[in-house]
Amino acid sequence: MSALERLAATIADRAGADPDSSWTAKLLAKGPEKCAEKFGEEAIEAVIEAVKGDADRLTSEAADVLYHLLVMCAARGVTLAQINAELTRREGTSGLAEKAARDV
């Protein structure tokens, strides 16, 4: 099991925890909108570090982005397995072709 899979499992386990004892439970209790807001904040921080060029800081912020992405998805019932299935479906497809095939 990868670190990302373990993280997704931990998020799922903590979804029902007491929000006073778990940051994940606290975020999920605030609802999908708050989870999306927090994801956006973390994504912006990652962009800032990417522009600055500090690889260590970017690595840290990227980890935060992945965590908050999984929390946001969990808040809407989307699992890592579903995300993996979508990535698998896209394998071997040009990014340009995939974008062109999307509904606009």
N, C-alpha and C positions, 0 to 999 in steps of 0.2 A: 504494500500500500504506500502510495506516495505521500509526501508531506501535505500536498493539496487535498488529497483524499482524506487524510487524517483530520485536517482542518475542517473540511466540510462535515465530517462525522461529529466533530466536537461541537460545531455550530448547531447541528440537528439535535444533539444531546442536550445542549444548554437552552434550547428554545422553550422548554417547559420549566426551566429553573426559576428560582426566586430572583426577580430583577435587582434586589438589594445585594445579591451575592454573585451576580454574573453580569459583566459588561454586555455580553452578547444578548442575554435575556432582557437587559434594560433597553438595548436598542430595538429589539424585536417588539417589546411591549409598547414602544412609542409609535409603532406602525411603519408601513412600507415607505411612506413619504419621508419620515425622519431618517430611515435607513438610506434612502436615495440621496438625501441632503448630505449625510455624512460621507457617503461614497464620493459624491461630487467634490467635497472639501479635500478628501484624500487624493483624488485624481489631480486636482489643481496643485497640491503640494508636490506630487510626483512630476508634473510638468515643469514646475519651477526648478526642481533639482536636476531634471534633464537638461534644461537650458543652462543652468550654472555649470554643469559638467562634472559634478562630484559623484563619482560612481558609487561610493559607499552610501551616501545619503539617498541617492536614487534607488539603490537596492532596498534600503529600509522603507522608503516611501512606497515602492512597488509592492512590497510585502503587505503594507497597510492597505493598499488599493485592492489586492486580491482578497484579503480578509473581508473588507467592507463590501466588495462585489458579491461575495458569497452570502454575506448577511442580507444584503438587499435582495438577492435572488430568493433566499430562504423565506423572506418576508412575503414574497409573492408565490411561494410554493414551487419555485424552480430549483431543481437539484443539479449538483455537479454532474451526475450521470446524464441528465438531459443536455447539459452544455457539452459534455464530451461526445454525445451522440451527434449533436449538430456539427461539432468540429470534424468528426469522422465523416459525416455526410459531405462536408465541403472539401475533404482531402482530394488532391489531384485536380481541383478546379481552380483555374486562374482567378485571382482576386478581381480582375476586371470583368471576367465572364460572370462570376458570382454576383457582383454588384449590378450588372446589367440585367440579370435574371430576377432580381428582387422586385416586388411590387412597389411602385412609387407612391 
